[in-house]
Amino acid sequence: MRLTSPSSAVGRRSRAGLWRRPGHALSAATLIGGALLVTLAGAVAAALIGVAILVALAGAASGAAIPAAAAAAPTAPPPVTVLTAGPSNHDGDIFITPTGDTATYANGAEIIDSQGRVIWFHAVPAGLTAADFRTQTYRGQPVLTWWQGTGLGGLSSGTDYIYNSRYQQIAAVNAGNGYSADGHEFLITPRSTALILAYSSATADLTSIGGPADQAVIDGIVQEIDIRTGRVLFQWNSADHVPYSASEQPLPASAATPWDWFHVNAVHLDTDGNLLIDARNTWTTYKVNRHTGQIIWKLGGKQSSFAVSAAPGQVLDSAGEIFAWQHDPEALGHGVYTFFDNESSGTPLLPQSRAITVRLNTRAWTATLVRSDDQPEGLPAASQGNAQTTRSGDLFVGWGALPYFSEFSRSGTLLLNAGFPAGVNTYRAYRLPWNGG
């Protein structure tokens, strides 16, 4: 069953004013995960339209041709095509950041329902990207949050925003100590602080691992920020705690080319209040003491604290690992965690990416893969992605660089599968309750 959504530049819970766009066929062949560009909308787009009208009038008067660049930029988000019809919105609406193909679509932060219909859309300015759009709680009130900036996936620069239930900005959060916020994570804690990420350039002596003495490197930074004052309460630098030898990322050919050896992509809270810091390029999730910064345990990679195994019916990858190039560790309690398992950064270790559930035993130091939900089209995502457990226990999965998102029941039944036109993706996807207006 295929349902193609209507789209609009701006929507609300009311469907009034939405206009219908013809359906777009999805292509599994062209999957562009790195096209993190966005377009103009709102007042900026209106200004461009005004410029286009003036150019047209001047051209008509002089007989000159109107340049194509004077045309207004797109203001509507890409349509969402429902491939497997989903359940009702009993677990909430869907939160995405459609990104890519800015010649055709506006990009930004978007709320849709299970049929792909637009509820609310906030287009970001040209040259910027939105990421990690979701609902959170700030000072006891439900809010919308997202990151907006440039360079997601590299040396990025941006700001995290908080909007209230009336879609009004109430706070902006920036990194401290001279860093700039990265878009991989913006998490508000129960004490109204923010956990954010940043990337930092440095030079390292890598002669001990066969590299140059002056290699440019990119380190991963985790900060906890007091939202009201902007003060840095906690800071953690990957280079202070993890050896460069832990990286699975090959060294670049030139010492001047920055080596993204760690690639931090998530910071979450474990059930005991300590931190889960995820590094894609070491294939490792680190549990970190929230006060001292010391590593408590490591799951995955070259220095794992755990012996890994697969439960009956489950499989490890071709490297004998539970995950590789992974994202988004989520603590469910009682030693159970979910991860988005990319299994690829270009050369897959499994045919497809998957959302996995892992059980840890910190007495026997074993990690067991107990469940995996495979990408429905059987494709690997070379970057990005998340796996969120909804309030009813379903698993909602954003497939990262692939133009899809899905929902699975507790038993692994595919409840919803939907996607964008080829060339569009969303860094993460969530299903969350929201009552804005």
Secondary structure, 3 states (H helix, E strand, C coil): CCEECCECCCCCCCCCCCECCCCCCCCCCCCCCCCCCCCCCHHHHHHHHHHHHHHHHHHHHHCCCCCHHHCCCCCCCCCCEEEECCCCHHHCEEEECCECCCCCCCCEEEEECCCCCEEEEEECCCCCEEEEEEEEEECCEEEEEEEEEECCCCCCEEEEEEECCCCCEEEEECCCCCCCCEEEEEEECCCCEEEEEEEEEEEECCHHHCCCCCEEEEEEEEEEEECCCCCEEEEEEHHHCCCHHHCCCCCCCCCCCCECCCCEEEEEECCCCCEEEEEHHHCEEEEECCCCCCEEEEECCCCCCCEEEECCCCCCCCCCCCCCCCEEEEEEECCEEEEEECCCCCCCCCCCCEEEEEEEECCCCEEEEEEEEECCCCCCCCCCCEEEECCCCCEEEECCCCCEEEEECCCCCEEEEEECCCCCECCCEEEECCCCC
